[in-house]
Amino acid sequence: MTNHQINFLGWVLFIISAIGFCIASIGHFWAMFGSAFFLVACFVFMIPFFRKGR
């Protein structure tokens, strides 16, 4: 595996983890806020993987 693939896989696992935290925190506002914020941050960090120009 290349470093690029390993980094991508790591971010996918972080996203799966963030979704699990969101599901686990249903009914708890601050936990849900933190989990959703973490999920959005993971997506932001994945932007470079999908940009055309390197």
N, CA, C and O atoms as a Tinker XYZ file with bonds, in Angstrom:
   216  protein
     1  N      0.844000   -1.190000    0.000000    73     2
     2  CA     0.000000    0.000000    0.000000    64     1     3
     3  C      0.884000    1.247000    0.000000    63     2     4     5
     4  O      1.935000    1.288000    0.640000    81     3
     5  N      0.435000    2.244000   -0.725000    73     3     6
     6  CA     1.168000    3.498000   -0.745000    64     5     7
     7  C      0.769000    4.345000    0.462000    63     6     8     9
     8  O     -0.244000    4.081000    1.109000    81     7
     9  N      1.565000    5.349000    0.752000    73     7    10
    10  CA     1.237000    6.253000    1.855000    64     9    11
    11  C     -0.097000    6.944000    1.612000    63    10    12    13
    12  O     -0.865000    7.166000    2.548000    81    11
    13  N     -0.374000    7.285000    0.358000    73    11    14
    14  CA    -1.636000    7.939000    0.007000    64    13    15
    15  C     -2.825000    7.032000    0.357000    63    14    16    17
    16  O     -3.814000    7.497000    0.923000    81    15
    17  N     -2.726000    5.759000    0.024000    73    15    18
    18  CA    -3.798000    4.808000    0.321000    64    17    19
    19  C     -3.964000    4.604000    1.825000    63    18    20    21
    20  O     -5.088000    4.504000    2.317000    81    19
    21  N     -2.867000    4.544000    2.545000    73    19    22
    22  CA    -2.926000    4.366000    3.997000    64    21    23
    23  C     -3.579000    5.586000    4.652000    63    22    24    25
    24  O     -4.404000    5.438000    5.553000    81    23
    25  N     -3.214000    6.789000    4.203000    73    23    26
    26  CA    -3.836000    7.999000    4.739000    64    25    27
    27  C     -5.330000    8.025000    4.452000    63    26    28    29
    28  O     -6.126000    8.372000    5.324000    81    27
    29  N     -5.712000    7.660000    3.235000    73    27    30
    30  CA    -7.117000    7.640000    2.863000    64    29    31
    31  C     -7.882000    6.636000    3.725000    63    30    32    33
    32  O     -8.966000    6.944000    4.219000    81    31
    33  N     -7.332000    5.457000    3.905000    73    31    34
    34  CA    -7.969000    4.435000    4.730000    64    33    35
    35  C     -8.121000    4.920000    6.171000    63    34    36    37
    36  O     -9.149000    4.687000    6.806000    81    35
    37  N     -7.102000    5.586000    6.675000    73    35    38
    38  CA    -7.181000    6.135000    8.032000    64    37    39
    39  C     -8.319000    7.123000    8.183000    63    38    40    41
    40  O     -9.036000    7.091000    9.183000    81    39
    41  N     -8.498000    8.010000    7.196000    73    39    42
    42  CA    -9.593000    8.985000    7.272000    64    41    43
    43  C    -10.944000    8.323000    7.138000    63    42    44    45
    44  O    -11.907000    8.756000    7.771000    81    43
    45  N    -11.039000    7.272000    6.321000    73    43    46
    46  CA   -12.304000    6.530000    6.212000    64    45    47
    47  C    -12.650000    5.902000    7.562000    63    46    48    49
    48  O    -13.807000    5.929000    7.984000    81    47
    49  N    -11.664000    5.346000    8.227000    73    47    50
    50  CA   -11.912000    4.763000    9.547000    64    49    51
    51  C    -12.307000    5.822000   10.568000    63    50    52    53
    52  O    -13.159000    5.572000   11.421000    81    51
    53  N    -11.699000    6.999000   10.491000    73    51    54
    54  CA   -12.097000    8.095000   11.371000    64    53    55
    55  C    -13.550000    8.484000   11.115000    63    54    56    57
    56  O    -14.290000    8.757000   12.060000    81    55
    57  N    -13.963000    8.512000    9.861000    73    55    58
    58  CA   -15.348000    8.865000    9.538000    64    57    59
    59  C    -16.315000    7.820000   10.079000    63    58    60    61
    60  O    -17.358000    8.168000   10.633000    81    59
    61  N    -15.981000    6.551000    9.926000    73    59    62
    62  CA   -16.823000    5.487000   10.482000    64    61    63
    63  C    -16.930000    5.629000   11.994000    63    62    64    65
    64  O    -18.006000    5.463000   12.568000    81    63
    65  N    -15.814000    5.936000   12.629000    73    63    66
    66  CA   -15.812000    6.138000   14.069000    64    65    67
    67  C    -16.672000    7.333000   14.470000    63    66    68    69
    68  O    -17.405000    7.266000   15.457000    81    67
    69  N    -16.585000    8.432000   13.707000    73    67    70
    70  CA   -17.379000    9.624000   14.011000    64    69    71
    71  C    -18.871000    9.338000   13.852000    63    70    72    73
    72  O    -19.684000    9.822000   14.639000    81    71
    73  N    -19.230000    8.558000   12.842000    73    71    74
    74  CA   -20.640000    8.189000   12.663000    64    73    75
    75  C    -21.112000    7.355000   13.847000    63    74    76    77
    76  O    -22.222000    7.546000   14.344000    81    75
    77  N    -20.271000    6.434000   14.297000    73    75    78
    78  CA   -20.623000    5.638000   15.483000    64    77    79
    79  C    -20.810000    6.498000   16.719000    63    78    80    81
    80  O    -21.731000    6.265000   17.502000    81    79
    81  N    -19.940000    7.500000   16.906000    73    79    82
    82  CA   -20.087000    8.409000   18.036000    64    81    83
    83  C    -21.378000    9.213000   17.923000    63    82    84    85
    84  O    -22.046000    9.454000   18.929000    81    83
    85  N    -21.739000    9.632000   16.704000    73    83    86
    86  CA   -22.989000   10.370000   16.507000    64    85    87
    87  C    -24.189000    9.511000   16.885000    63    86    88    89
    88  O    -25.111000    9.981000   17.552000    81    87
    89  N    -24.173000    8.261000   16.461000    73    87    90
    90  CA   -25.274000    7.358000   16.796000    64    89    91
    91  C    -25.339000    7.131000   18.302000    63    90    92    93
    92  O    -26.424000    7.127000   18.883000    81    91
    93  N    -24.192000    6.943000   18.930000    73    91    94
    94  CA   -24.154000    6.690000   20.375000    64    93    95
    95  C    -24.580000    7.898000   21.194000    63    94    96    97
    96  O    -25.025000    7.751000   22.332000    81    95
    97  N    -24.447000    9.098000   20.620000    73    95    98
    98  CA   -24.733000   10.296000   21.402000    64    97    99
    99  C    -26.126000   10.858000   21.154000    63    98   100   101
   100  O    -26.414000   11.978000   21.575000    81    99
   101  N    -26.990000   10.115000   20.489000    73    99   102
   102  CA   -28.359000   10.581000   20.254000    64   101   103
   103  C    -29.022000   10.847000   21.600000    63   102   104   105
   104  O    -29.028000    9.996000   22.489000    81   103
   105  N    -29.573000   12.031000   21.727000    73   103   106
   106  CA   -30.247000   12.415000   22.971000    64   105   107
   107  C    -29.381000   13.231000   23.911000    63   106   108   109
   108  O    -29.878000   13.716000   24.928000    81   107
   109  N    -28.118000   13.397000   23.610000    73   107   110
   110  CA   -27.204000   14.181000   24.426000    64   109   111
   111  C    -26.630000   15.300000   23.562000    63   110   112   113
   112  O    -25.753000   15.066000   22.731000    81   111
   113  N    -27.125000   16.498000   23.764000    73   111   114
   114  CA   -26.813000   17.608000   22.870000    64   113   115
   115  C    -25.322000   17.845000   22.707000    63   114   116   117
   116  O    -24.830000   17.881000   21.579000    81   115
   117  N    -24.589000   18.008000   23.804000    73   115   118
   118  CA   -23.173000   18.366000   23.681000    64   117   119
   119  C    -22.345000   17.238000   23.097000    63   118   120   121
   120  O    -21.398000   17.487000   22.351000    81   119
   121  N    -22.686000   16.014000   23.423000    73   119   122
   122  CA   -21.978000   14.877000   22.827000    64   121   123
   123  C    -22.263000   14.813000   21.324000    63   122   124   125
   124  O    -21.366000   14.527000   20.531000    81   123
   125  N    -23.498000   15.078000   20.939000    73   123   126
   126  CA   -23.849000   15.072000   19.521000    64   125   127
   127  C    -23.155000   16.216000   18.790000    63   126   128   129
   128  O    -22.681000   16.047000   17.666000    81   127
   129  N    -23.097000   17.378000   19.431000    73   127   130
   130  CA   -22.417000   18.536000   18.838000    64   129   131
   131  C    -20.947000   18.207000   18.580000    63   130   132   133
   132  O    -20.434000   18.462000   17.490000    81   131
   133  N    -20.282000   17.651000   19.565000    73   131   134
   134  CA   -18.871000   17.294000   19.411000    64   133   135
   135  C    -18.660000   16.221000   18.358000    63   134   136   137
   136  O    -17.710000   16.295000   17.579000    81   135
   137  N    -19.529000   15.234000   18.327000    73   135   138
   138  CA   -19.414000   14.154000   17.347000    64   137   139
   139  C    -19.643000   14.674000   15.933000    63   138   140   141
   140  O    -18.916000   14.307000   15.010000    81   139
   141  N    -20.642000   15.518000   15.763000    73   139   142
   142  CA   -20.929000   16.077000   14.438000    64   141   143
   143  C    -19.778000   16.974000   13.983000    63   142   144   145
   144  O    -19.399000   16.960000   12.811000    81   143
   145  N    -19.229000   17.747000   14.906000    73   143   146
   146  CA   -18.095000   18.614000   14.583000    64   145   147
   147  C    -16.895000   17.777000   14.147000    63   146   148   149
   148  O    -16.203000   18.132000   13.192000    81   147
   149  N    -16.652000   16.683000   14.834000    73   147   150
   150  CA   -15.562000   15.773000   14.488000    64   149   151
   151  C    -15.789000   15.157000   13.107000    63   150   152   153
   152  O    -14.851000   15.031000   12.320000    81   151
   153  N    -17.028000   14.778000   12.816000    73   151   154
   154  CA   -17.352000   14.202000   11.509000    64   153   155
   155  C    -17.098000   15.211000   10.390000    63   154   156   157
   156  O    -16.514000   14.866000    9.363000    81   155
   157  N    -17.530000   16.441000   10.584000    73   155   158
   158  CA   -17.304000   17.482000    9.586000    64   157   159
   159  C    -15.802000   17.728000    9.400000    63   158   160   161
   160  O    -15.336000   17.895000    8.273000    81   159
   161  N    -15.056000   17.749000   10.490000    73   159   162
   162  CA   -13.611000   17.959000   10.405000    64   161   163
   163  C    -12.942000   16.830000    9.610000    63   162   164   165
   164  O    -12.016000   17.087000    8.841000    81   163
   165  N    -13.395000   15.601000    9.785000    73   163   166
   166  CA   -12.841000   14.480000    9.017000    64   165   167
   167  C    -13.087000   14.679000    7.531000    63   166   168   169
   168  O    -12.201000   14.426000    6.715000    81   167
   169  N    -14.291000   15.134000    7.169000    73   167   170
   170  CA   -14.575000   15.380000    5.760000    64   169   171
   171  C    -13.704000   16.505000    5.210000    63   170   172   173
   172  O    -13.252000   16.442000    4.067000    81   171
   173  N    -13.470000   17.529000    6.021000    73   171   174
   174  CA   -12.616000   18.637000    5.580000    64   173   175
   175  C    -11.198000   18.134000    5.309000    63   174   176   177
   176  O    -10.580000   18.530000    4.321000    81   175
   177  N    -10.687000   17.281000    6.165000    73   175   178
   178  CA    -9.343000   16.752000    5.963000    64   177   179
   179  C     -9.256000   15.822000    4.757000    63   178   180   181
   180  O     -8.159000   15.568000    4.260000    81   179
   181  N    -10.391000   15.307000    4.273000    73   179   182
   182  CA   -10.381000   14.431000    3.107000    64   181   183
   183  C    -10.454000   15.206000    1.790000    63   182   184   185
   184  O    -10.297000   14.605000    0.727000    81   183
   185  N    -10.683000   16.498000    1.829000    73   183   186
   186  CA   -10.787000   17.299000    0.602000    64   185   187
   187  C     -9.575000   17.122000   -0.308000    63   186   188   189
   188  O     -9.761000   16.965000   -1.514000    81   187
   189  N     -8.347000   17.138000    0.203000    73   187   190
   190  CA    -7.191000   16.984000   -0.699000    64   189   191
   191  C     -7.182000   15.679000   -1.499000    63   190   192   193
   192  O     -6.581000   15.619000   -2.572000    81   191
   193  N     -7.839000   14.642000   -0.992000    73   191   194
   194  CA    -7.868000   13.366000   -1.709000    64   193   195
   195  C     -8.725000   13.447000   -2.970000    63   194   196   197
   196  O     -8.551000   12.645000   -3.887000    81   195
   197  N     -9.647000   14.406000   -3.025000    73   195   198
   198  CA   -10.584000   14.473000   -4.139000    64   197   199
   199  C    -10.363000   15.684000   -5.044000    63   198   200   201
   200  O    -11.110000   15.877000   -6.004000    81   199
   201  N     -9.356000   16.498000   -4.756000    73   199   202
   202  CA    -9.058000   17.635000   -5.616000    64   201   203
   203  C     -8.334000   17.165000   -6.863000    63   202   204   205
   204  O     -7.528000   16.236000   -6.817000    81   203
   205  N     -8.625000   17.806000   -7.955000    73   203   206
   206  CA    -8.018000   17.411000   -9.244000    64   205   207
   207  C     -6.538000   17.766000   -9.306000    63   206   208   209
   208  O     -5.704000   16.904000   -9.581000    81   207
   209  N     -6.203000   19.040000   -9.051000    73   207   210
   210  CA    -4.813000   19.487000   -9.171000    64   209   211
   211  C     -4.009000   19.137000   -7.933000    63   210   212   213
   212  O     -4.421000   19.414000   -6.807000    81   211
   213  N     -2.859000   18.525000   -8.158000    73   211   214
   214  CA    -2.026000   18.178000   -7.004000    64   213   215
   215  C     -0.879000   19.115000   -6.964000    63   214   216
   216  O     -0.034000   19.019000   -6.074000    81   215
